[in-house]
Every structure is written in structure tokens, then in C-alpha cells.
Amino acid sequence: MLDLPLHVPVCRLETGGDPEKKLMLARLIDELAVHELAAASIDVSVLNHGVEEASSTFVRAAAARADLVLVDGPYAGSTAFLQLGAPSVADPGPVPTFACAGLDEIKACCTALVLWLHECLARTPVGGCVLIGGRSSRMGRPKHLLRRADGRTWLEGTIDQLRPFVSRCVLAGDGDLPASCIDLERVSDLPGVIGPLAGIGAVLQCHPWSSWLVVACDMPDIGTDAIDWLLSRRRPGIVAVIPVNQERGGNEPLFAWYDFRSLMLVQQLLRQGSLRPREMAAHKRVLQPPIPAPLVHCWRNVNRPEEL
């Protein structure tokens, strides 16, 4: 059995080399690319059972980047079954089953598949990651330890805002912590990488199959309305939501949502020699919604003492 969580969509099918089933599969993939219930083209990876590419390693690698993995042939590690044409499997097991008897049922089958992808996305754990440990050279002291009017540190205030929405809170980066945060999990930055991309990549790498709300420690005004709005933008076909701040004229990668599939974008930037997370937003699978005017203040970041 493949060791993958049930929210990772790996779907078994059987074409058996049947030309009609192969045609149905091709049409189905084309329909998924333009389906109205997805925010972007659904990225499908098709692997052939019985050859090396359907091994556990290849399936895991495909699932880490594709929205939907289809394994052609009997495969015990699938989390769903897609039946094309006449039934070829008497009992696919206790997994969701999608049937497409002919070309005229392609659209209906795709709708059912996309709705299932929505369910998989909803079941994907969301963690909260706070980026700390920057040099704070302009502020002159660690920003995550600055105090609010109520006496809490900025870090404690951020954690309190995140907790109702996430399954766990993680700190990325080095630095001293207030007593209430001592027991939080910490992840070390990617070696040899400087800046926030080191923390974003580290938490995605340490916790595969989870998605993450990433927040920089110097955004003291984040609120539950902004978090709720950000999470509501998630859709199948999207690997990250990096909102656009129209008042500042740029995107906001340091208060954004990242699916586990976005690790491939971090790795791509690093291969290109870039350390700027903003450049991830140019990818076609990244959603860039404009921040609603009443929420723009939640993306305010503070760098200098005079801005406090």
C-alpha cells in the first residue's frame, strides 16, 4: 500500500490499451484543463502500472507537483478509482469511484472529479508558519519580540491570530522566543539560502502533504478576517495564493497561502539563482487576487522604529 494521505488525489484507472478508453482519457484531460469549477487548468500526471514510473517513488514525486495523478492499471495505493467504458474491475475497494461509460459522459465525469479535488483540498491540513530570524537591521532589534499595547510580543499576537485556522504553528528561523512560544516546533532555514525563501522552502520540505499559511513576523495587524479571506481563495489547480496589494503596487508573498505542491516553485527559483519569493507569483498556477480595501491594513509590514 502506498504511504500517502487520503487527501492526496491518486486515482487508479484501467485502459488496458483499449483505443476507445485511451480516447476517453485524452478527452477527459482536455476537459479538466478548462473546467469551470477550477481556478486554473488541472494539472494531470498519467503513470503506467507495471513499469518503473508507477513505483512508489515516482507516484510520490508526481503527487508532489500534479493536481491529480492517474495510474493506469491495478494499483493498491490509489485513493480513488476512475472507470472508463465498460466495467473492468468488479470491486475497486472502499475508495471514491467515478464512472464514464462513453464520450457523452466526459463533462459530467470531470465535474465529479473536480468536486472530489475540492474535497481533497478541504481535507489537506493547513499549518501556520511564522518567519522570524531576519536581521532587523533597520529596526535595530528583533521584530518578533516587539511588544503590543497589551504586553504580548508581535510573535505571540500572530500565533494567536493563526491558531483558530491551523492544525499546528511552526517557526522558521533563529532567534530568542517569549516563554509562551518555547514549545513551538522550529524548522531550520534551507542551507545556503538567504531571506524568507529559506523559511518558506524549509517548512514545505519538512512537512510534505500539508499546506501553509505563511506570515512574516513584522506584520502586526494580521486579523482573522484577512486569514479567512485568504483561505477562501483556494481552488483545485492553484498551488499558492499570493495576493496583490493595490495600494503598494505589488504582491504579498509573506502573508500568503502555499500548498505542498508549491515546493516545486521554490526549487525552481533556487535553481535559477533567485531568492525573491515574489517571483513565484508569475507562475500560471499561482492565484493573485487583489486584497479587498477593508483588509489592506492587515498586510502592513513595519521595518523602522518611526513606523511603530
C-alpha positions as CSV (number, residue, x, y, z in Angstrom):
1,M,0.0,0.0,0.0
2,L,1.3,3.4,-0.9
3,D,2.0,5.6,2.1
4,L,0.1,8.7,1.0
5,P,-2.6,10.5,2.9
6,L,-6.2,10.1,1.6
7,H,-6.3,13.8,0.7
8,V,-3.6,13.3,-1.9
9,P,-5.5,12.5,-5.1
10,V,-4.1,9.4,-6.7
11,C,-6.7,7.8,-9.0
12,R,-6.5,4.3,-10.4
13,L,-7.8,3.6,-13.9
14,E,-7.5,0.7,-16.4
15,T,-7.4,1.4,-20.1
16,G,-5.8,-2.0,-21.0
17,G,-4.6,-0.5,-24.2
18,D,-8.2,-0.1,-25.4
19,P,-8.2,2.7,-28.1
20,E,-11.7,3.9,-27.0
21,K,-10.7,4.2,-23.4
22,K,-7.4,6.0,-24.4
23,L,-9.5,8.5,-26.4
24,M,-11.8,9.0,-23.4
25,L,-8.9,9.6,-21.2
26,A,-7.4,12.2,-23.5
27,R,-10.8,14.0,-23.8
28,L,-11.2,13.9,-20.0
29,I,-7.7,15.5,-19.5
30,D,-8.6,18.2,-22.1
31,E,-11.9,18.9,-20.2
32,L,-10.1,19.2,-16.9
33,A,-7.9,21.8,-18.4
34,V,-10.8,24.2,-19.0
35,H,-13.3,23.1,-16.3
36,E,-15.3,26.0,-14.8
37,L,-15.1,24.6,-11.2
38,A,-11.3,25.0,-11.2
39,A,-9.5,28.3,-10.8
40,A,-6.8,27.1,-13.3
41,S,-6.1,24.2,-15.5
42,I,-6.0,21.0,-13.6
43,D,-2.5,19.5,-13.9
44,V,-2.8,15.8,-14.6
45,S,0.0,13.2,-14.4
46,V,-0.6,9.8,-16.0
47,L,1.6,6.9,-14.9
48,N,1.6,3.4,-16.4
49,H,1.3,0.5,-14.0
50,G,3.7,-2.4,-14.4
51,V,6.7,-0.2,-15.3
52,E,9.2,1.7,-13.2
53,E,7.3,5.0,-13.4
54,A,4.5,3.6,-11.4
55,S,6.7,2.7,-8.5
56,S,6.1,4.3,-5.1
57,T,8.9,6.9,-5.6
58,F,7.5,8.0,-9.0
59,V,3.9,8.3,-7.7
60,R,5.0,10.3,-4.7
61,A,7.0,12.6,-7.0
62,A,4.1,13.1,-9.3
63,A,1.7,13.7,-6.4
64,A,4.0,16.4,-5.1
65,R,3.5,18.5,-8.2
66,A,0.4,17.5,-10.0
67,D,-3.2,18.2,-9.0
68,L,-4.3,14.7,-10.0
69,V,-2.3,11.5,-10.5
70,L,-3.8,8.8,-12.7
71,V,-2.2,5.3,-12.5
72,D,-3.2,3.2,-15.5
73,G,-3.5,-0.4,-14.2
74,P,-4.2,-2.2,-10.9
75,Y,-2.6,-0.2,-8.1
76,A,-3.2,-0.7,-4.4
77,G,-2.1,2.8,-3.4
78,S,-4.8,4.8,-5.1
79,T,-7.2,7.0,-3.2
80,A,-10.0,6.8,-5.9
81,F,-10.9,4.7,-8.9
82,L,-11.8,6.1,-12.4
83,Q,-13.9,3.6,-14.5
84,L,-13.7,4.3,-18.3
85,G,-16.1,2.5,-20.6
86,A,-17.4,-1.0,-19.6
87,P,-16.6,-2.0,-16.0
88,S,-13.3,-3.9,-15.9
89,V,-13.0,-4.1,-12.1
90,A,-15.7,-5.9,-10.1
91,D,-14.8,-4.3,-6.8
92,P,-12.4,-1.3,-6.8
93,G,-12.4,-1.3,-3.0
94,P,-13.5,1.3,-0.4
95,V,-12.5,4.4,-2.4
96,P,-14.5,7.0,-4.3
97,T,-15.4,5.7,-7.7
98,F,-16.0,7.8,-10.9
99,A,-17.6,6.3,-13.9
100,C,-17.5,7.4,-17.5
101,A,-19.3,5.0,-19.9
102,G,-18.8,7.0,-23.1
103,L,-17.7,10.2,-24.7
104,D,-21.0,11.9,-23.9
105,E,-20.4,11.5,-20.2
106,I,-16.9,13.2,-20.2
107,K,-18.2,16.5,-18.8
108,A,-20.2,15.0,-16.0
109,C,-17.4,12.8,-15.0
110,C,-15.0,15.8,-15.0
111,T,-17.4,17.7,-12.8
112,A,-17.5,14.8,-10.3
113,L,-13.7,14.6,-10.3
114,V,-13.2,18.3,-9.7
115,L,-15.7,18.3,-6.9
116,W,-13.6,15.4,-5.4
117,L,-10.5,17.5,-5.8
118,H,-12.3,20.3,-3.9
119,E,-12.9,17.8,-1.1
120,C,-9.3,16.7,-1.1
121,L,-8.2,20.3,-0.9
122,A,-10.5,20.9,2.1
123,R,-9.1,17.9,3.9
124,T,-5.5,19.0,3.3
125,P,-4.1,20.1,6.7
126,V,-3.3,23.8,7.0
127,G,-0.4,24.8,9.2
128,G,0.7,28.2,10.3
129,C,4.3,29.2,9.7
130,V,5.8,32.5,11.2
131,L,9.0,33.7,9.6
132,I,11.4,35.0,12.3
133,G,15.1,35.5,12.5
134,G,15.6,38.3,10.0
135,R,18.5,40.7,10.6
136,S,16.1,43.6,11.7
137,S,18.9,46.0,10.8
138,R,16.5,48.9,10.2
139,M,14.5,48.3,13.4
140,G,17.6,47.7,15.5
141,R,16.1,44.8,17.5
142,P,14.3,41.6,16.7
143,K,10.8,42.5,15.4
144,H,9.1,39.4,16.6
145,L,9.9,40.4,20.2
146,L,8.5,43.9,20.0
147,R,5.6,44.5,22.4
148,R,2.0,45.3,21.7
149,A,-0.1,47.6,23.8
150,D,-1.5,44.6,25.7
151,G,2.1,43.4,26.6
152,R,2.2,40.5,24.2
153,T,5.0,40.2,21.7
154,W,4.3,40.5,18.0
155,L,5.1,36.8,17.7
156,E,2.5,35.9,20.3
157,G,-0.1,38.1,18.7
158,T,0.5,36.5,15.3
159,I,0.3,33.0,16.8
160,D,-3.0,33.8,18.5
161,Q,-4.5,35.0,15.2
162,L,-3.4,31.9,13.3
163,R,-4.4,29.2,15.8
164,P,-8.2,29.1,15.1
165,F,-7.4,28.3,11.4
166,V,-4.4,25.9,11.6
167,S,-3.6,22.4,12.8
168,R,-0.2,23.5,14.1
169,C,2.1,26.5,14.3
170,V,5.7,26.4,13.3
171,L,8.5,28.9,13.5
172,A,11.0,29.3,10.7
173,G,14.3,30.9,11.5
174,D,16.5,31.6,14.5
175,G,16.1,33.9,17.4
176,D,15.1,34.1,21.1
177,L,11.5,33.4,21.9
178,P,8.9,34.6,24.5
179,A,8.2,31.9,27.2
180,S,4.7,31.1,25.7
181,C,6.4,30.1,22.4
182,I,9.2,28.0,23.7
183,D,7.5,24.7,22.9
184,L,6.6,25.6,19.3
185,E,8.2,23.5,16.6
186,R,11.0,25.2,14.8
187,V,12.4,24.5,11.3
188,S,15.8,25.5,10.2
189,D,16.2,27.6,7.1
190,L,17.2,25.8,3.9
191,P,21.0,25.6,3.9
192,G,22.8,28.2,1.8
193,V,19.6,30.2,1.2
194,I,19.2,33.8,2.5
195,G,16.0,35.6,3.1
196,P,12.3,34.5,3.5
197,L,12.5,31.9,0.7
198,A,14.7,29.9,3.1
199,G,11.9,29.6,5.6
200,I,9.1,29.0,3.1
201,G,11.1,26.3,1.4
202,A,12.1,24.7,4.7
203,V,8.6,24.3,6.1
204,L,7.3,22.9,2.8
205,Q,10.2,20.4,2.7
206,C,9.9,19.4,6.3
207,H,6.1,18.8,6.2
208,P,5.1,17.3,2.8
209,W,1.4,16.8,2.1
210,S,0.4,19.9,4.2
211,S,-0.4,23.4,3.1
212,W,0.8,26.5,4.9
213,L,-0.3,30.0,5.9
214,V,3.0,31.8,5.9
215,V,3.3,35.1,7.8
216,A,6.3,37.4,8.4
217,C,6.8,38.4,12.0
218,D,6.8,42.1,11.1
219,M,3.1,42.2,10.1
220,P,1.4,43.0,13.5
221,D,-2.0,43.8,12.0
222,I,-3.0,40.5,10.5
223,G,-6.5,39.5,11.5
224,T,-9.0,36.7,11.3
225,D,-10.9,38.4,8.5
226,A,-7.8,38.5,6.4
227,I,-6.9,34.9,7.1
228,D,-10.4,33.7,6.3
229,W,-10.4,35.7,3.0
230,L,-7.0,34.2,2.1
231,L,-8.1,30.6,2.7
232,S,-11.3,31.1,0.8
233,R,-9.4,31.8,-2.4
234,R,-8.0,28.2,-2.5
235,R,-9.1,26.2,-5.6
236,P,-8.0,23.0,-7.4
237,G,-5.4,23.9,-10.0
238,I,-3.8,26.5,-7.7
239,V,-0.6,25.8,-5.7
240,A,-0.4,29.2,-3.9
241,V,-2.5,32.3,-3.2
242,I,-0.2,35.3,-3.2
243,P,-2.5,38.4,-3.0
244,V,-1.9,41.7,-4.7
245,N,-1.7,44.9,-2.6
246,Q,-3.0,47.5,-5.0
247,E,-2.1,50.3,-2.6
248,R,1.5,49.3,-2.6
249,G,1.6,48.1,-6.1
250,G,3.0,44.7,-5.6
251,N,2.2,41.1,-4.4
252,E,2.4,39.9,-0.9
253,P,4.3,36.6,-0.6
254,L,4.9,37.0,3.1
255,F,1.3,36.7,4.2
256,A,0.1,34.1,1.7
257,W,-1.1,30.5,1.4
258,Y,1.1,27.8,0.0
259,D,0.0,24.3,-1.0
260,F,2.5,21.5,-0.7
261,R,2.8,21.5,-4.5
262,S,4.4,25.0,-4.3
263,L,7.7,23.5,-3.1
264,M,8.4,22.9,-6.8
265,L,8.2,26.7,-7.4
266,V,10.7,27.4,-4.6
267,Q,13.1,24.8,-6.0
268,Q,12.7,26.3,-9.5
269,L,13.5,29.8,-8.2
270,L,16.6,28.5,-6.4
271,R,17.8,26.6,-9.5
272,Q,17.5,30.0,-11.3
273,G,19.6,31.7,-8.7
274,S,16.7,33.8,-7.4
275,L,15.9,34.5,-3.7
276,R,12.8,36.6,-4.3
277,P,9.6,34.8,-3.3
278,R,7.6,37.5,-5.2
279,E,8.8,35.9,-8.4
280,M,6.7,32.8,-7.7
281,A,3.6,34.8,-8.3
282,A,4.3,34.9,-12.0
283,H,3.6,31.1,-12.3
284,K,0.3,30.2,-14.0
285,R,-0.7,28.0,-11.1
286,V,-0.4,30.9,-8.6
287,L,-3.5,32.9,-7.9
288,Q,-3.1,36.7,-7.3
289,P,-6.4,38.1,-6.0
290,P,-6.5,41.8,-5.2
291,I,-6.8,42.4,-1.4
292,P,-10.2,43.9,-0.6
293,A,-9.8,47.6,0.5
294,P,-11.0,47.0,4.1
295,L,-8.3,44.3,4.6
296,V,-5.3,46.0,3.1
297,H,-4.1,47.2,6.5
298,C,-3.6,43.6,7.5
299,W,-0.7,43.4,5.1
300,R,1.2,46.4,6.7
301,N,4.7,45.5,7.5
302,V,6.9,47.5,9.8
303,N,10.6,48.0,9.3
304,R,11.7,51.1,11.2
305,P,11.2,52.5,14.7
306,E,9.4,55.6,13.3
307,E,6.8,53.3,11.7
308,L,5.7,51.8,15.1
